[in-house]
Amino acid sequence: MDIAVTLVIQGLVFFISAWVVMKFLWPNIITAIETRQKKIAEGLAAANRSQKDLDEAQARAKEILREARDKAAQLVEQAGMRQEVGRLAIAGASQLLGREIDARTHAELLDKLSAEIARG
């Protein structure tokens, strides 16, 4: 065969193959690519939403911890204030009685007074 005939036949085969691919295979390939792009975009959007939700949850957790610490500090402060009131009451009572109450009795009275003050 002549080289020119071979080149012509190869050219025709190439163009027919290209036409078949463009006509029948290319739409399927494009559809698959577009579907994959949509899935990737949805995955990235979900990841962004999840990150935003995580950031909001962390901020809420920090706020709750701060509030809990403040409340705990208030409770500790109130408990100390109640104990101080109890100590002052016992000191005043012992001065009125003119004698010092022993430590065990003092502690019992302080506990009872703290419980009464806590009840209101």
C-alpha positions in Angstrom: 0.0 0.0 0.0 0.9 3.5 -0.6 1.7 5.8 2.3 -0.8 8.3 1.2 -3.6 5.8 1.3 -2.5 4.6 4.7 -2.6 8.1 6.1 -6.1 8.8 4.6 -7.5 5.5 6.1 -5.9 6.4 9.5 -7.4 9.9 9.3 -10.8 8.5 8.5 -10.6 6.0 11.4 -9.5 8.8 13.7 -12.4 11.1 12.8 -14.9 8.3 12.9 -13.6 7.2 16.4 -13.7 10.8 17.5 -17.2 11.2 16.3 -18.4 8.0 18.0 -16.8 9.2 21.3 -18.3 12.7 21.0 -21.7 11.4 20.1 -22.1 8.5 22.5 -19.5 8.6 25.3 -18.8 12.3 25.9 -22.3 13.1 27.3 -22.0 10.3 29.8 -18.5 11.5 30.8 -19.7 15.1 31.2 -22.7 13.9 33.3 -20.4 11.9 35.6 -18.1 14.9 36.0 -20.9 17.3 36.8 -22.5 14.9 39.3 -19.1 14.5 41.0 -18.6 18.3 41.1 -22.1 18.7 42.8 -21.2 16.0 45.4 -17.9 17.7 46.2 -19.6 21.1 46.5 -22.3 19.6 48.8 -19.6 18.0 50.9 -17.6 21.2 51.2 -20.8 23.1 52.2 -21.6 20.5 54.8 -18.1 20.7 56.2 -18.4 24.5 56.4 -21.8 24.2 58.2 -20.3 21.6 60.6 -17.4 23.9 61.3 -19.7 26.8 62.0 -21.9 24.6 64.3 -18.8 23.5 66.1 -17.6 27.1 66.6 -21.0 28.0 67.9 -21.1 25.0 70.3 -17.6 25.9 71.6 -18.7 29.5 72.2 -21.8 28.3 74.0 -19.7 25.9 76.1 -17.3 28.6 77.1 -20.3 30.8 78.1 -21.8 28.1 80.1 -18.5 27.4 81.9 -18.1 31.1 82.6 -21.6 31.3 84.1 -21.0 28.1 86.2 -17.7 29.6 87.5 -19.4 32.8 88.4 -22.3 31.0 90.1 -19.8 28.8 92.0 -17.8 31.8 93.1 -21.1 33.4 94.3 -22.0 30.3 96.2 -18.6 30.1 97.8 -18.7 33.8 98.7 -22.2 33.4 100.2 -21.1 30.3 102.2 -18.1 32.2 103.6 -20.4 35.1 104.5 -22.8 32.8 106.3 -19.9 31.2 108.2 -18.6 34.7 109.1 -22.1 35.7 110.4 -22.2 32.5 112.4 -18.8 33.2 113.9 -19.8 36.7 114.8 -23.0 35.5 116.4 -21.2 32.9 118.4 -18.6 35.5 119.5 -21.3 37.9 120.5 -23.2 35.2 122.4 -20.0 34.1 124.2 -19.4 37.7 125.2 -22.9 38.0 126.5 -22.5 34.8 128.4 -19.2 36.0 129.7 -17.4 32.9 128.9 -15.8 31.1 125.9 -17.6 28.2 124.4 -15.4 25.1 123.8 -14.3 24.4 120.2 -16.6 21.4 119.7 -19.7 23.2 120.9 -18.6 26.2 118.9 -18.4 24.1 115.7 -21.8 22.5 116.3 -23.4 25.9 116.9 -21.8 27.3 113.8 -23.1 24.4 111.7 -26.6 24.8 113.1 -26.5 28.5 112.5 -25.2 28.1 108.9 -28.0 25.6 108.2 -30.6 28.0 109.6 -29.2 30.9 107.6 -29.1 28.7 104.4 -32.8 27.9 104.9 -33.6 31.5 105.0 
